[in-house]
């Protein structure tokens, strides 16, 4: 007979309600690698990275150690995907300047401010307009 609650679980993982590891819980958490990718692609300081997600610098340090909290993981992943998109569409050396230059299609705000205020959807729409060759 199996004893209840005695099974060991890897650090950082939790059992589901029925004692079985669920795929969502067992999946690798978004953490330092995603934050480093965003920071590197956009050439952000640690303070700028924190501001991008509306958190403090110590919160970013905790995210690096423990993984991004589940409620913020989608936000971080979407910004990481956007950073990858920038990497595919623009010359790497120009990206930091591009994300810091106010754009007319972003109501005079920068890409970084737009992400911080409302996520990546407005940025994708802006970029789609830039790359569209059809008249408006």
C-alpha positions in Angstrom: 0.0 0.0 0.0 1.3 3.5 -0.9 1.7 6.0 1.8 0.0 9.3 1.2 2.1 12.5 1.0 5.5 10.8 1.4 6.6 10.9 -2.2 9.4 13.3 -3.0 8.8 16.1 -5.4 11.6 17.9 -7.2 12.3 21.4 -5.8 10.0 24.0 -7.4 7.3 21.5 -8.5 4.0 20.9 -6.8 1.6 18.0 -7.0 -1.8 18.4 -8.5 -5.0 18.0 -6.5 -4.9 14.2 -7.0 -1.2 13.8 -6.1 -0.1 13.4 -9.7 2.3 15.9 -11.3 0.4 17.8 -13.9 2.0 18.8 -17.2 1.4 22.5 -16.6 3.1 22.3 -13.2 5.9 20.1 -14.2 6.7 22.1 -17.3 9.9 24.2 -17.1 9.0 27.6 -15.6 9.9 30.7 -17.4 12.8 32.2 -15.7 16.3 33.8 -16.1 16.8 32.7 -19.7 13.7 34.5 -20.9 14.5 37.6 -18.9 18.1 37.5 -20.2 16.9 37.2 -23.8 14.6 40.2 -23.4 17.2 42.2 -21.6 19.9 41.4 -24.2 17.8 42.0 -27.3 16.5 45.3 -26.1 19.8 46.3 -24.3 18.0 47.0 -21.1 19.4 47.6 -17.6 18.0 45.6 -14.8 15.9 48.6 -13.7 14.6 49.1 -17.3 13.6 45.4 -17.4 11.8 45.8 -14.1 10.0 48.9 -15.4 9.0 47.0 -18.5 7.0 44.6 -16.3 5.9 47.1 -13.8 7.8 45.5 -10.9 10.7 46.3 -8.7 14.3 45.3 -9.3 14.2 42.9 -6.3 11.2 41.3 -7.9 13.1 40.6 -11.1 15.9 39.1 -8.9 13.3 36.8 -7.3 12.0 35.8 -10.8 15.5 34.9 -11.8 15.9 32.6 -8.8 12.5 31.1 -8.5 11.0 31.5 -11.9 8.5 34.0 -13.1 5.2 33.8 -11.1 2.5 31.9 -13.0 0.3 35.0 -13.2 3.0 36.9 -15.0 4.5 34.0 -17.1 2.3 34.8 -20.2 3.4 38.4 -20.2 7.1 37.6 -20.0 6.7 34.9 -22.7 4.9 37.3 -25.0 7.6 40.0 -24.6 10.2 37.3 -25.2 8.5 36.3 -28.4 8.3 40.0 -29.5 12.1 40.3 -28.7 12.6 37.3 -31.0 10.5 38.9 -33.7 12.6 42.1 -33.5 15.7 39.9 -33.8 14.4 38.3 -37.0 13.2 41.6 -38.6 15.9 44.1 -37.6 19.6 44.4 -37.5 20.6 43.5 -33.9 22.7 46.6 -33.4 19.7 48.8 -34.3 17.1 47.3 -32.0 18.0 49.2 -28.8 17.5 52.5 -30.7 14.3 51.3 -32.4 12.6 50.4 -29.1 13.6 53.7 -27.6 12.5 56.0 -30.4 9.0 57.4 -30.1 6.7 56.3 -33.0 3.8 58.1 -34.6 1.8 54.9 -34.7 2.3 54.5 -31.0 0.9 57.9 -30.1 4.4 59.3 -29.7 5.5 56.7 -27.2 8.4 54.2 -27.5 8.0 50.5 -28.0 9.2 49.9 -24.4 6.6 52.3 -22.9 3.9 50.8 -25.1 4.7 47.3 -23.9 4.8 48.5 -20.2 1.5 50.2 -20.5 -0.5 47.7 -22.5 1.4 44.7 -23.6 2.7 43.6 -27.0 -0.5 43.7 -29.2 -0.2 47.4 -30.0 3.4 46.9 -30.9 2.7 44.1 -33.3 -0.1 46.2 -34.9 2.3 49.1 -35.2 5.0 46.9 -36.8 2.5 45.3 -39.2 1.6 48.8 -40.3 5.3 49.7 -40.9 5.8 46.6 -43.0 2.6 46.9 -44.9 3.1 48.1 -48.5 -0.6 48.6 -49.2 -2.0 52.2 -49.0 -4.0 52.9 -45.8 
